[in-house]
Amino acid sequence: MTFPAKTSFLALSFMATVASAQAVRVEKNMSLDLANQIAAATVASCSAGGYNVTAAVVDRAGTLRALQRADNAGPHTVAAAQGKAYTSASARNTTAAMLENVQKNPGAATLVDIPGFLVLGGGVPVKVGNEVVGAVGVGGAPGGHLDEQCANAGIAKVAELLK
């Protein structure tokens, strides 16, 4: 093989290696253990405030990883918590911020029409740095702002694991 042919072959081989490396992504995601810890801490936080809630924790794709329903939490809280968690993970934002956007921006009003979205306060993304690895959704406290407080408290309990 001539020198130019060898050089071209090596260049093409390198380009193929770079292209295939870019095709594979490495992402952080929610483990089952972490999801269970967040769900338990979230329910405990709400219980301490006198609220019987359900906490749902989803991974970065919005797939359910953990669900805990407090004694005496209403049956509707299960779907509400899961919907809020899915919505937050999908949008990479709190559902309270999304609700505010829907209320103030007519162009965002159709977000509520996306299948599976529940645009009510109480969904909070779980982040490692700036990367969303999942979300927690809470349903059952008397107001989305209280659901969100419990979700934030649950995430705060595992903050050391999110570094």
C-alpha positions as CSV (number, residue, x, y, z in Angstrom):
1,M,0.0,0.0,0.0
2,T,1.4,3.4,-0.9
3,F,1.8,6.2,1.7
4,P,-1.2,8.3,0.4
5,A,-3.3,5.2,0.5
6,K,-2.2,4.3,4.0
7,T,-2.9,7.9,5.1
8,S,-6.3,7.9,3.6
9,F,-7.1,4.5,5.1
10,L,-6.0,5.7,8.6
11,A,-8.0,8.9,8.3
12,L,-11.1,7.1,7.2
13,S,-10.7,4.6,10.1
14,F,-10.3,7.4,12.6
15,M,-13.4,9.2,11.2
16,A,-15.4,6.0,11.5
17,T,-14.3,5.5,15.1
18,V,-15.3,9.1,16.0
19,A,-18.7,8.7,14.3
20,S,-19.5,5.5,16.1
21,A,-18.4,7.0,19.4
22,Q,-20.8,9.9,18.9
23,A,-23.6,7.4,18.2
24,V,-23.4,6.0,21.7
25,R,-24.6,8.2,24.6
26,V,-23.8,7.8,28.3
27,E,-26.4,9.2,30.6
28,K,-27.0,9.2,34.3
29,N,-30.3,7.7,35.4
30,M,-32.4,7.0,38.5
31,S,-31.6,3.7,40.4
32,L,-34.3,1.8,42.1
33,D,-32.6,2.3,45.5
34,L,-32.4,6.1,45.0
35,A,-36.1,6.2,43.8
36,N,-37.2,4.3,46.9
37,Q,-35.3,6.6,49.2
38,I,-36.8,9.7,47.6
39,A,-40.3,8.3,47.7
40,A,-40.0,7.3,51.4
41,A,-38.5,10.6,52.4
42,T,-41.2,12.5,50.4
43,V,-44.1,10.6,52.0
44,A,-42.4,11.0,55.5
45,S,-42.1,14.8,55.0
46,C,-45.7,15.2,54.0
47,S,-46.8,12.9,56.9
48,A,-44.9,15.1,59.3
49,G,-47.0,18.0,58.0
50,G,-50.2,16.0,58.5
51,Y,-50.8,15.3,54.8
52,N,-51.6,11.8,53.5
53,V,-50.0,11.7,50.0
54,T,-48.6,9.4,47.3
55,A,-45.1,10.0,46.0
56,A,-44.1,8.7,42.6
57,V,-40.5,8.7,41.4
58,V,-39.7,8.2,37.7
59,D,-36.4,7.9,35.8
60,R,-35.2,10.3,33.2
61,A,-37.6,8.8,30.6
62,G,-40.6,9.2,32.8
63,T,-40.9,5.5,33.6
64,L,-42.1,4.7,37.1
65,R,-39.3,3.5,39.4
66,A,-41.0,3.8,42.9
67,L,-44.4,4.6,44.3
68,Q,-45.4,4.9,47.9
69,R,-48.9,5.8,49.1
70,A,-49.3,6.8,52.7
71,D,-52.0,5.2,54.8
72,N,-55.3,7.1,54.3
73,A,-54.1,8.8,51.1
74,G,-56.9,9.0,48.6
75,P,-56.9,6.6,45.6
76,H,-56.8,9.5,43.2
77,T,-53.4,10.5,44.6
78,V,-51.7,7.6,42.8
79,A,-52.5,8.8,39.3
80,A,-51.9,12.4,40.3
81,A,-48.4,11.7,41.7
82,Q,-47.4,9.6,38.7
83,G,-48.7,12.2,36.2
84,K,-46.8,15.0,37.9
85,A,-43.6,13.0,38.0
86,Y,-43.9,12.0,34.4
87,T,-44.6,15.6,33.4
88,S,-41.7,17.0,35.3
89,A,-39.2,14.5,34.0
90,S,-40.5,15.0,30.4
91,A,-40.3,18.8,30.5
92,R,-37.2,18.9,32.8
93,N,-39.0,21.5,34.9
94,T,-41.3,21.8,37.9
95,T,-44.9,21.3,37.2
96,A,-45.6,24.5,39.2
97,A,-43.5,26.5,36.7
98,M,-45.3,24.8,33.8
99,L,-48.7,25.7,35.3
100,E,-47.6,29.3,35.6
101,N,-46.5,29.3,32.0
102,V,-49.8,27.8,30.8
103,Q,-51.7,30.4,32.8
104,K,-49.7,33.4,31.5
105,N,-48.9,32.2,27.9
106,P,-51.7,31.4,25.6
107,G,-49.3,29.6,23.3
108,A,-48.5,27.1,26.1
109,A,-52.1,26.4,27.0
110,T,-52.1,23.3,24.9
111,L,-49.5,21.6,27.1
112,V,-52.4,20.2,29.1
113,D,-53.4,18.3,26.0
114,I,-50.3,16.2,25.8
115,P,-51.2,12.6,26.8
116,G,-49.9,11.8,30.2
117,F,-49.2,15.4,31.2
118,L,-50.6,16.7,34.5
119,V,-49.9,20.4,34.8
120,L,-50.5,20.9,38.5
121,G,-48.0,21.8,41.2
122,G,-46.2,19.0,42.9
123,G,-43.8,17.6,40.3
124,V,-40.0,18.3,40.7
125,P,-37.1,17.1,38.6
126,V,-34.3,15.3,40.3
127,K,-30.9,16.5,39.1
128,V,-27.3,15.6,39.3
129,G,-25.6,18.9,38.5
130,N,-27.7,20.2,35.6
131,E,-28.6,16.8,34.3
132,V,-32.2,15.6,35.0
133,V,-32.0,11.9,36.1
134,G,-35.7,11.6,37.0
135,A,-38.5,13.4,38.9
136,V,-40.7,13.0,41.9
137,G,-44.4,13.8,41.8
138,V,-46.6,14.2,44.9
139,G,-50.4,14.1,45.1
140,G,-52.6,14.5,48.1
141,A,-51.6,17.6,50.1
142,P,-54.1,20.5,50.1
143,G,-52.4,22.4,47.3
144,G,-49.7,21.9,44.7
145,H,-47.3,24.2,46.6
146,L,-47.4,21.8,49.6
147,D,-47.0,18.8,47.3
148,E,-43.9,20.5,45.8
149,Q,-42.5,21.3,49.3
150,C,-42.7,17.6,50.2
151,A,-41.0,16.6,46.9
152,N,-38.2,19.1,47.5
153,A,-37.8,17.8,51.1
154,G,-37.6,14.2,49.8
155,I,-34.9,15.2,47.3
156,A,-33.0,17.2,49.9
157,K,-32.8,14.0,52.1
158,V,-30.7,12.3,49.4
159,A,-28.7,15.4,48.2
160,E,-25.4,13.7,49.0
161,L,-26.2,10.9,46.6
162,L,-26.9,13.4,43.8
163,K,-23.3,14.6,43.3
